[in-house]
Amino acid sequence: MSQVQRMSRLMAKTLRDDPADAETLSHKLLVRAGYVRRTSAGLWSWLPLGKKVLDNISRVVREEMDAIGAQEVLLPALLPKEPYEASGRWDEYGDLLFRLKDRKGGDYLLGPTHEEIFTQVVKDQCTSYKDLPVMLYQIQTKYRDEARPRSGVLRGREFQMKDSYSFDTTDEGLAESYALHRAAYQKIFTRIGLDYRIVSAVSGAMGGSDSEEFLAPAGAGEDTFADCPNCDYAANTEAVTFQGAVAETVEHGPVEELDTPDTPTIETLAAHLGVPASATLKNLLVKVDGEITAVGVPGDREVDLGKLGEHLAPAVVELVTAEDFEDRPDLVRGYVGPQGLKIRYIADPRVAPGTAWVTGANKPDTHARDVVVGRDFEVDDYLDVVVVEAGDPCPACGTGLNLDRAIEIGHIFQLGRKYADTFQLDVLGQQGKPVRVTMGSYGIGVSRAVAAIAEQTADEQGLCWPREIAPADVHVVAAGKALQTELAVDVSEQLAAAGLRVLVDERPGVSPGVKFTDAELIGVPKILVAGRRSADGVVELKDRRTGEREELTVAEAVARLTA
Amino acid sequence: MSQVQRMSRLMAKTLRDDPADAETLSHKLLVRAGYVRRTSAGLWSWLPLGKKVLDNISRVVREEMDAIGAQEVLLPALLPKEPYEASGRWDEYGDLLFRLKDRKGGDYLLGPTHEEIFTQVVKDQCTSYKDLPVMLYQIQTKYRDEARPRSGVLRGREFQMKDSYSFDTTDEGLAESYALHRAAYQKIFTRIGLDYRIVSAVSGAMGGSDSEEFLAPAGAGEDTFADCPNCDYAANTEAVTFQGAVAETVEHGPVEELDTPDTPTIETLAAHLGVPASATLKNLLVKVDGEITAVGVPGDREVDLGKLGEHLAPAVVELVTAEDFEDRPDLVRGYVGPQGLKIRYIADPRVAPGTAWVTGANKPDTHARDVVVGRDFEVDDYLDVVVVEAGDPCPACGTGLNLDRAIEIGHIFQLGRKYADTFQLDVLGQQGKPVRVTMGSYGIGVSRAVAAIAEQTADEQGLCWPREIAPADVHVVAAGKALQTELAVDVSEQLAAAGLRVLVDERPGVSPGVKFTDAELIGVPKILVAGRRSADGVVELKDRRTGEREELTVAEAVARLTA
């Protein structure tokens, strides 16, 4: 039998005002409704109501992970440095990693994610292809020392995460483990009531399906994704690919130099010449493994250095500094143009063959007009490097894309053999020879999901939970004196006996108005009020989301709720 | 419907040999049976079988904590320094505390226990006596940087603990919260199948019931407790009180000085004089807040400096050093006697009025005989300060005590107002004035309980779990070929459909002998074998603990197991 939770005893003090430091809706409401309290920057205490929502999400995650045959384990959160040093992540994580020493001076870290340790566990446990495939998961406390922990539990420094890992001997096996996880994630997010999109997370260069993100659209989200209003295309903005501009065959006049003093920016240049910024060619200088390289994009676009770095990896991309110009009279700061330039020239596909541009003339205070791609200069490499903007064409259908904010709630990744190579994870294959194992890695932000659901479902009155994860099924309000309180407690006992999770507000000396406001704020899906007609055994049943209410006898209300 | 776990897929590689570094039975067996693996010193990975046992114990703990009205929360494990500095524990914990800095240089710790943070939560949440009493708990990962992490999960540096805290306005309320916890702990330990004793944890000076330990007798335990074979008295050895020796009225001769060269120790002295060590009086010199003080105990007993310190707290007790003798010609090293001594003299109650002793004569190479308490010297304070030994009288009935080894699995503590004073935790009382809150703190070592149960229940064949916490209800063994495997899987499905948790060993190419050995090692309470008589639909049901076995039809076996 479920227990009735009395509000008079519940550790959930509601607040009328938003916490001063809260910016997002979920942060404000989860604090105001008594679900969480801040212990320190990015470190949150989950109070009873919050813990119940967290547990409900964890339960759904467990059920769906178990259903695909994944096995639950629990690895330490405090981890030795060595495996992370071997994988390179001890350094790569930079300041994001919490590092510490033990009493003997040994180096440790607080695990941000556990690829290394799972690889070691499987290396210890599995020796033959017969032991694979295997999928392991844990729901565990994770750590990241965020530079600006904010948005409440949406981005904490300590958080709950479900991380799982698949181990296969073949690429086909990995694809299958990945597909199982993808399907399980769809079930999980649907069950917990999240509106979500699955988006490609990396560019097509690595294969469309090898990493996807599950995003919950929400204004408070820190991720931006591109969304086609016409077809079902959606992608992380970094993964959107531009489907090549068409080469132009129009005849252009010869290159013409223009006197352009005091035009240090694209804006001033465009205004001076009376042309749109999109008619100008911006040439960004970077160093690629130390070699100065120019990157040309239309003047109205920004270079996405992340995208550029990903295209050129493992080469290191840096911005040029003033010193880099010292021995290079050929590079005239602010007036660089691709024509006659003696360095590598990378261009965005929009800078298509045959197109003409206004660009630097490689002389101070001078620009050039009608500089034509393929006639006046050559592009060494075409790479899609601009920041995606709303209205850019959908790679699938060409329709202008929308850009939306979202919260990343899940990420699935075909890792391949990176970690298996690091730790030499082989099993004996069917032919009797060692076979290198291939891995997948899959994560769900469990505590973040609480905030994401709050963001998507809350209204002006407060939180508004989907039933499967709500902290209770019914919130019973005693709106009156002894008679109402007695009826409220009695109905609560009946509902609990029928297996429902019941919260009853029987606080003495608290007005019905305050109780109603708290009930709306706390957001249990059904609110049952023992009010004026209690003497007749009539109660009011209200749907928290729709606001619909009806008067019912106690028996009818119990029947309705337990149906 | 429960799922059937197939051994062919289970991440639980059994080992025939004990791990080289394992000293205790539970450490050996939990590793050999594939329940846990060591990730680093004192840091353990819980594999699927171990995780199930851990979860089962957690479930029982939750049910009993909920039953007494405690509310579950989850506080951070990574905690800011300030509250622990305020309570003094940032320093007091010494090397046991894992300390770290964040990217901004702020000081943090990994929580060993959470009194400070719970006090802050309640200060934030509760303002009136009407909000109390309240009991909060969490099941959480805790950290202690043990000097010598050993004994497997019995003493890890990261471990699972249930910690709870009660908050009351009155001493009577605290006593009630304490009693509720005590009763819940009895239910929990009984349900999870532990043989345990409740022992007083501190001396009677602070009140007999204000701290008790739950100890699981086991040879691998690191705690020693005194146990009366005649009555129900049991106590931590530090808490055993000596019920005063009776004053003697025998007439003794006058003090006689003896030439005793080369007798630097009690042993050499006793041998030289031909008397038992118990006839000599040992005088230990210590400094109490810097003042030299003598502590007299019978020569065959040791001073328990912990007990002495507790008696004299908050005074600081230190041992004397050679320098302390430099300006004190009255103190003759190795030959100190209480007679004529000009310093404070503390004695164990065994040094009773009227008793005569051989002791130092305060002259080099000289002892004195027939030095009588009350005639030749006075005792300033009688304090029970000796290390308890087997055979010491039971404080309750006088019978000689046994000393036994045990594992501490729970601790309940009436803290009083220490933390409430630190954080000024007051609520508005019934009279409208602030009332300081009084607290209790209660812990159960959840991961340690796994090892404690293993220690108490294992036999020569392996682990042997009580049903409530076993990783499965039934271990089905396919002992044969296709026919047996088919039957084993079929029976397993039937049992799972009836709600049982089933592990089925259907590993192809593994001999029945290996499967039997593994089943005994893994320790599920019931073992069902599909063997020689499978063609007749007859299986063998074996009780893991008693070894009793009987042949049954499949229908009979299913009925028996699901009864």
Contacts between the chains, C-beta under 8 A, distances in Angstrom:
chain1	res1	chain2	res2	distance
A	3	B	66	6.5
A	8	B	130	7.5
A	9	B	69	6.9
A	9	B	71	7.8
A	9	B	134	6.9
A	10	B	71	7.1
A	11	B	71	5.4
A	11	B	73	7.0
A	11	B	121	7.6
A	11	B	122	7.9
A	11	B	125	5.5
A	11	B	134	6.2
A	11	B	136	6.3
A	12	B	125	7.8
A	13	B	124	7.4
A	13	B	125	4.8
A	13	B	126	7.8
A	34	B	125	7.8
A	37	B	121	6.4
A	37	B	124	6.1
A	37	B	125	7.9
A	39	B	75	6.7
A	39	B	76	5.3
A	39	B	79	7.0
A	39	B	80	7.3
A	39	B	117	6.2
A	39	B	120	7.6
A	40	B	76	7.4
A	40	B	79	7.2
A	40	B	80	4.2
A	40	B	108	7.9
A	43	B	76	4.2
A	43	B	78	5.9
A	43	B	79	7.2
A	43	B	80	7.4
A	44	B	76	6.7
A	45	B	73	6.6
A	45	B	74	7.3
A	45	B	75	4.6
A	45	B	76	6.6
A	45	B	117	7.1
A	45	B	121	5.9
A	46	B	73	5.9
A	46	B	74	4.2
A	46	B	75	7.6
A	47	B	73	5.6
A	47	B	121	7.6
A	47	B	125	7.6
A	48	B	71	4.4
A	48	B	72	6.4
A	48	B	73	6.0
A	50	B	74	8.0
A	51	B	72	5.4
A	51	B	73	5.5
A	51	B	74	5.3
A	54	B	74	7.0
A	66	B	3	6.5
A	69	B	9	7.0
A	71	B	9	7.8
A	71	B	10	7.1
A	71	B	11	5.4
A	71	B	48	4.4
A	72	B	48	6.3
A	72	B	51	5.4
A	73	B	11	7.0
A	73	B	45	6.6
A	73	B	46	5.8
A	73	B	47	5.6
A	73	B	48	5.9
A	73	B	51	5.5
A	74	B	45	7.3
A	74	B	46	4.2
A	74	B	51	5.3
A	74	B	54	7.0
A	75	B	39	6.7
A	75	B	45	4.6
A	75	B	46	7.5
A	76	B	39	5.3
A	76	B	40	7.4
A	76	B	43	4.2
A	76	B	44	6.7
A	76	B	45	6.6
A	76	B	158	5.1
A	77	B	77	7.3
A	77	B	141	6.1
A	77	B	158	6.7
A	78	B	43	6.0
A	78	B	98	7.3
A	78	B	110	7.0
A	78	B	143	6.6
A	78	B	157	7.1
A	78	B	158	5.0
A	79	B	39	7.0
A	79	B	40	7.2
A	79	B	43	7.2
A	80	B	39	7.2
A	80	B	40	4.2
A	80	B	43	7.4
A	95	B	103	4.3
A	98	B	78	7.3
A	98	B	100	6.1
A	98	B	102	7.0
A	99	B	100	7.1
A	100	B	98	6.0
A	100	B	99	7.1
A	100	B	100	3.7
A	100	B	110	7.9
A	102	B	98	7.0
A	102	B	145	5.4
A	102	B	157	7.6
A	103	B	95	4.3
A	103	B	145	4.9
A	103	B	147	6.8
A	108	B	40	7.9
A	110	B	78	7.0
A	110	B	100	7.9
A	117	B	39	6.2
A	117	B	45	7.1
A	120	B	39	7.6
A	121	B	11	7.6
A	121	B	37	6.4
A	121	B	45	5.9
A	121	B	47	7.6
A	122	B	11	7.9
A	124	B	13	7.4
A	124	B	37	6.1
A	125	B	11	5.4
A	125	B	12	7.8
A	125	B	13	4.8
A	125	B	34	7.8
A	125	B	37	7.9
A	125	B	47	7.6
A	126	B	13	7.9
A	130	B	8	7.6
A	134	B	9	6.9
A	134	B	11	6.2
A	136	B	11	6.3
A	141	B	77	6.1
A	141	B	141	6.3
A	143	B	78	6.6
A	145	B	102	5.4
A	145	B	103	5.0
A	147	B	103	6.8
A	157	B	78	7.0
A	157	B	102	7.6
A	158	B	76	5.1
A	158	B	77	6.7
A	158	B	78	5.0
